[in-house]
């Protein structure tokens, strides 16, 4: 599977009408940007492959490989009107694809972000210079990968959302890329290892914070400490460019063990909530 998008956005449109990006507006464009580069299911969640494709793979006894994936697009205002905003949206899109890989990890054996390291293509996660014109730097799409690489478990487990996240219609058309009807503003999956539970939560909304309530009854008696690792927009007063529109921060959490857990998700962020587990006994999470 190769998953890139949205490719060339020489033309963009809204509700079926071709318009200049400035007339479409940032909010409508944003909903399209953060839906890339995967596919979307009927609930507006990002997936690597649609259910019918997965069923065919499983029937044949195969596991898949996403040998190339990345947010890859140009034009449509991202290079002129909305450079900083589009760069952050690309990071959220990359994180959404990582959530999709976790969600369908029983069907996929390997995936490669392309280009993860490069010196010429603008989508390179880590950009280098052959002639030392500039030191290597990490672009926002790779910051999403760094966040997940540092904080994840080897086992996918249930992340039972008490109230399903709302989806919003995707009204924009980006170039000739296939667009899906709607995108869920929030997306959550979970992983764990022997000592730690990780909840990977994305709030795609550009301006609105969200609360996410999880059913964690199987784990509630065993929390000993908690923290959140977060990808967020770099403050504008720090000389932000498209190269460093995002940053990673870590914050401590004061969370009391309870059957339901409410997590705060700031707008336009990717959060990995990390819970230390003790004396977990024989509790085994359901598959998601």
N, C-alpha and C positions, 0 to 999 in steps of 0.2 A: 504494500500500500504506500503510495506517495500522497501526502496530504500537504498541499500548499494553497494559499489563497490570501487575498482575492485576486492576485495577479494584476494585470494592467487595468487601471481605472480611468481610462481616457474619457469615458462618459460615465456619469452617475445620474441616478434618477430617484424620484420619490413618488410613490403611489402610481407608478406606471408612466410618469412624465419625466423626460430628460431635462435636467436643470443644472445650472452651475452649482458647485459645492457650497458657495456662500449663501445661496437661496435655500438649499436643503437644510442647512443648519447643523451645528455640531451634534445635538442630541440624536437625531435620526442617523447620521453617519456613524456615530459611536456604537449604536446597537448593531450595525452591520460589522464594524471592525472587530468588536469583541467576540463575535460568533465564529471567527476564523481561527485555525485553518481546517477544522474537522467537519463532521456531519452533525446534524441535530436530530434528536429523536422526537417523538410526539409530545414529550413534556418540555421540549426546548433545551434539553441537556446535550452537551457535546459528547459525541461518540466517535470512535475510530471508524467503525463500519456499521451499517444498518443491520437490523435483526435478521433479515432474509439472507444476507451475505454470511453472517455468523453461522446460521443454521446449515448452510451449504458447506462451509468450511468444516464444521464439526462432523457432519455426515460423512465427509471424505476422510476424516481422521487427521486433519491438518490444524496446526496453530499458525497464526499469521505473523507477519513482520511488517512494521511500519518503517521501511528502510530509509525513507526521507520524509521529514516533516518540518515545517516552520511557517511562521507568519511571513508572507511574501507578497508585497503589493507596492504599487507606486502610482502617482497621479491622484486625481480626485480630491485634491486639497491637502493631502498629508505632507506634501513637500513645501507647501506655501502657507496656507491659512492656518492649519492646525498641526504644526510639526510636533510640538511638545505633547499635545493631547493624544495624537495618533501613536506616538512612541509608547506612551503608557498603556493605551488600548492594546497594542501589540503584545505587551507583557501579560496582560490579562488573557488575551487569546492563547498565548503559549501555555499559561497555567491551566486554562480550560482543557487544552489537549492533553496535558499531563494527567488531569483528573479523569479524562476519557480513557487513557491508557490504564490507569488504576482500575476504573470501573469495569473494563473489559479485559483485565489481565489474565483471566482464565483462558482467553482465546488468542493472546498475543505473547510471543516469546521474547521479542526484541524490538527496540525502536531507536532511531538515530536522529537527533536534531541536526538539520543540515541548513546552512553550514554552521557547525558549532565553532570552528576556528577558521578564520580566513583573513585575507588582506585586501580583497577587491570587491566582492559582492556585498552590497549594503545589508543583506540579511544575516551576515555572519554574527554569531552570538558574541564571540570574542574577536575583536578587530585588531589586527596587527599591522605593522608597516615593514616592508622589506628593506626600505632605505632609512629606517629609524626616524622617519618624519615625525612620528609621535609614539609614545609608549603604548603597549597594549591596553585596551580598555574593554569593559564588559558592557554590552548593550542590554536594554531592558528585557528582551526575550530570553537572554541567557541568565539574567538575574532570577527569573522564574525557575529555570532548571537548577541553578545553584541552590535556591531555597529548598526545592524538593529533594535534591541530592543530599543535602545536609540533614534533612529532617523527614524521615519516612521509616516505616517498618516493612519487614519482608512479607507480612501476611495481610491480605486485604480482609477487612472485617465490616460488619454492618454499621452504617451511620444512619440510624433511623430518625428522620426528620419528623417532628411531631406535626408540623404544618408544612405541606409541600410549598416550595418557593414559587412565587408567581412568575409567569412568563409574560413578555411583552411582544407585540407584533414587530416584525422586522419590515419596515415600510420602504427601505432604501434598496436600490439595485446598484451594486458595485461592479462596473464593467460588464463582462459577460459571465461572471462567476455564478454558479448555482446558488441561489439564496433560499433559505428555509423560512417557514411562516413565522416562527417565534423563537425567542431566546429567553431562557430562565435567568433572571437577574442574579440569583444565588445558586451556587453549585457546591455540593459537599460530598466527599468520600472519606474513608477512614482506613488506616493501616495500623499495625501494631507489631511489636516484637515481644520478647519475654518480659521486659520491664517497663515498656512505654506504649501508650496509646497516642496516636497522632490523628487529628481531625484536620483535613485539608479543605478549607472553606474559601470560596471566592465570592466577593460582592462586585458584580460587574457594573452596577449602577454608577454613573459618573458623579452624581451629586448627593444621593440619598443614602444615609446609613441604614443598616438592617440589623434585626435580631434573628438569631437562628436557635431554635429550641430542639435539642437532641434527646432522645430516649437512651440513657446510658445506665439503665438499671443494673445491667450485668457487671458494670464496673464501679458503680457508685461507692461501694464500701472500701474500695482499694486505692483511691486517690491519695497521694502523699504530698505532691507538689505539682504546680502547673505554671506554664509560661506560654507566650505566643511569639512566634517568629513571623514577621510580616513584611511583605513587599508593598510599598506605598509610593506615592508621588514624592519626589524630592522637593522640599520647599523652594518656592520661586526666588526667595532672597539669597539662595546659595549658588547663583550663577548657572541655572539649569540650562542645558542644551539637550538636543535629542540623544546625545551620547549617554547622558546621565540623568534622564528624566525620572528614574526610579532608584530606590534605595532599599536596603534590608535593615530592619530594626528588631530588637528582642525586648520584650516587656514581661515582667512578672505578673502573675494572675493570682487574685485572692478568690479561690473557688472552693465552696463548701460541697463535699460529696452529697449528691442527691440523685433520685431516679431520673429527673429531668434537668438538663443543663442549658441555660440560655447564654449564648455567646454574642458579643457585640462585634459587628462587622462594619468598619468605616467604609465610606464610599470608595470605589475604585481601588480595592485592595485584594491581596491574596494573603491569607492567614493560615499558618500551620499551628494549631493548638496542641501542645505537647503535655501529656499528663503522665507523671511517674506512677507506676503501679507497684503495690506491695501485696504480698500474700494473696495473689490472685486465685489460688487454689485450682480447681478444675473448671473454672468458668471458661467457656469457649464461645466466641462470638459467632453469630450466624453469618453466612455469606450474603453479600449484597448484590 
